[in-house]
Amino acid sequence: MKVSSALTARKSVRAFTSQTVDKPLVQELLRLAGHAPSGVNTQPWEVAVVTGESKIRLQQAIEGEARKGTPNSLEYKYYPDEWVEPFKSRRKACGLAMFSTLNITREDKERQREQWMANYRAFDAPVMLLFFVEDILETGSYLDYGMFIQSIMLAALELGLTTCPQAALAEYPNVVREQLNYSTSKTLICGMALGYEDKDALVNSYRTDRLPVEEYTRFFE
Ligand SMILES: Cc1cc2nc3c(=O)[nH]c(=O)nc-3n(C[C@H](O)[C@H](O)[C@H](O)COP(=O)(O)O)c2cc1C
C-alpha cells in the first residue's frame, strides 16, 4: 500500500466485526510503529494491549464510572475550556455530521449518550490499546507519541486492520492503572480501538472533511 493511499484512506472506525486479531499481527503492528521518530530517540511509548476477558473487565469498570457520572479526570488538558472560532465551528460540524449519519436528532440526548458510551468499550473492537508515558518526560514526548500513534493507524491499514484513536479511554486513568497494574508515575495519554471494520455499520460511512492546503499554509519565497 502506498503511503499516500494509507494517508487518505485512514479514517476513524467506530464499529467492528467480532473477528479477533491474532497476537502476532498486533506485535507486528507495534514493531512497525516503533520505527516512528522521537526526540533523541527517547521512544517514550508504553502500550497495553487489552483483549478477551481482560478487555471485558476493564471496559465494564470504565463504562461503569462514566455511567455513574464520575467526572472525567484526563491527566492533561486536551481541549480549551472556551472554544473560539474557527475551532468551535469545526468541532460542532464534526459532532453534527456523525449524528446525522446515524440519524440521531439534536434532541435525542439518549442516543447521543449511548453513542458516546460506546467509546468506553473501544466501540466493541476486539482490541483496546492504551498508551502510557512516564511522568518525568515532558511535552515533547507528546509530539513523539503522536507520530507513534499515527504510525500504528497507517500500518494497520496495510495489515487489513482499522482503528479509532480515543482520548475518551484516558478519562478514568486510575481505574485503568489499577486494573492493569501500571504505576501512578505513568500518565495515560489516550487509547485506541483496533480490529476489522464492520463495513455494514452506518457509523463507518461517515467521513470528515479537510481544509484546503491554502487555508493553513503560507509560502515564503
Ligand atoms: C488523539 C485523538 C483522540 C481522539 N479521541 C476520540 C474519542 O475519544 N472518540 C472518538 O469517537 N473519536 C476520537 N478521535 C477521532 C477524531 O474525532 C477524528 O480523528 C476526527 O474527527 C477526524 O476524522 P477521521 O479520523 O475519520 O479522519 C480522536 C482523534 C485523535 C487524534
The ligand as an SDF file (V2000), in Angstrom:
LIG
                    3D

 31 33  0  0  0  0  0  0  0  0999 V2000
   -5.7220   11.9360   19.8940 C   0  0  0  0  0  0  0  0  0  0  0  0
   -7.1100   11.7100   19.3570 C   0  0  0  0  0  0  0  0  0  0  0  0
   -8.1420   11.4110   20.2310 C   0  0  0  0  0  0  0  0  0  0  0  0
   -9.4320   11.1460   19.7450 C   0  0  0  0  0  0  0  0  0  0  0  0
  -10.3980   10.7660   20.6240 N   0  0  0  0  0  0  0  0  0  0  0  0
  -11.5920   10.3430   20.1490 C   0  0  0  0  0  0  0  0  0  0  0  0
  -12.5650    9.7920   21.0370 C   0  0  0  0  0  0  0  0  0  0  0  0
  -12.3780    9.7400   22.2440 O   0  0  0  0  0  0  0  0  0  0  0  0
  -13.7170    9.3280   20.4990 N   0  0  0  0  0  0  0  0  0  0  0  0
  -13.9750    9.3560   19.1630 C   0  0  0  0  0  0  0  0  0  0  0  0
  -15.0360    8.8980   18.7260 O   0  0  0  0  0  0  0  0  0  0  0  0
  -13.0700    9.8830   18.2860 N   0  0  0  0  0  0  0  0  0  0  0  0
  -11.8950   10.3540   18.7490 C   0  0  0  0  0  0  0  0  0  0  0  0
  -10.9370   10.8450   17.8730 N   0  0  0  0  0  0  0  0  0  0  0  0
  -11.2080   10.8050   16.4260 C   0  0  0  0  0  0  0  0  0  0  0  0
  -11.4660   12.1730   15.8240 C   0  0  0  0  0  0  0  0  0  0  0  0
  -12.7710   12.5880   16.0950 O   0  0  0  0  0  0  0  0  0  0  0  0
  -11.2080   12.0560   14.3050 C   0  0  0  0  0  0  0  0  0  0  0  0
   -9.8600   11.7380   14.0870 O   0  0  0  0  0  0  0  0  0  0  0  0
  -11.5360   13.3240   13.5380 C   0  0  0  0  0  0  0  0  0  0  0  0
  -12.9000   13.6570   13.6410 O   0  0  0  0  0  0  0  0  0  0  0  0
  -11.1700   13.1680   12.0560 C   0  0  0  0  0  0  0  0  0  0  0  0
  -11.8550   12.0730   11.4830 O   0  0  0  0  0  0  0  0  0  0  0  0
  -11.0900   10.8250   10.8470 P   0  0  0  0  0  0  0  0  0  0  0  0
  -10.1950   10.2340   11.9110 O   0  0  0  0  0  0  0  0  0  0  0  0
  -12.1760    9.8720   10.4370 O   0  0  0  0  0  0  0  0  0  0  0  0
  -10.2760   11.3200    9.6970 O   0  0  0  0  0  0  0  0  0  0  0  0
   -9.6840   11.2060   18.3510 C   0  0  0  0  0  0  0  0  0  0  0  0
   -8.6420   11.5610   17.4810 C   0  0  0  0  0  0  0  0  0  0  0  0
   -7.3770   11.8140   17.9690 C   0  0  0  0  0  0  0  0  0  0  0  0
   -6.2670   12.1530   17.0110 C   0  0  0  0  0  0  0  0  0  0  0  0
  1  2  1  0
  2  3  1  0
  2 30  2  0
  3  4  2  0
  4  5  1  0
  4 28  1  0
  5  6  2  0
  6  7  1  0
  6 13  1  0
  7  8  2  0
  7  9  1  0
  9 10  1  0
 10 11  2  0
 10 12  1  0
 12 13  2  0
 13 14  1  0
 14 15  1  0
 14 28  1  0
 15 16  1  0
 16 17  1  0
 16 18  1  0
 18 19  1  0
 18 20  1  0
 20 21  1  0
 20 22  1  0
 22 23  1  0
 23 24  1  0
 24 25  2  0
 24 26  1  0
 24 27  1  0
 28 29  2  0
 29 30  1  0
 30 31  1  0
M  END
$$$$
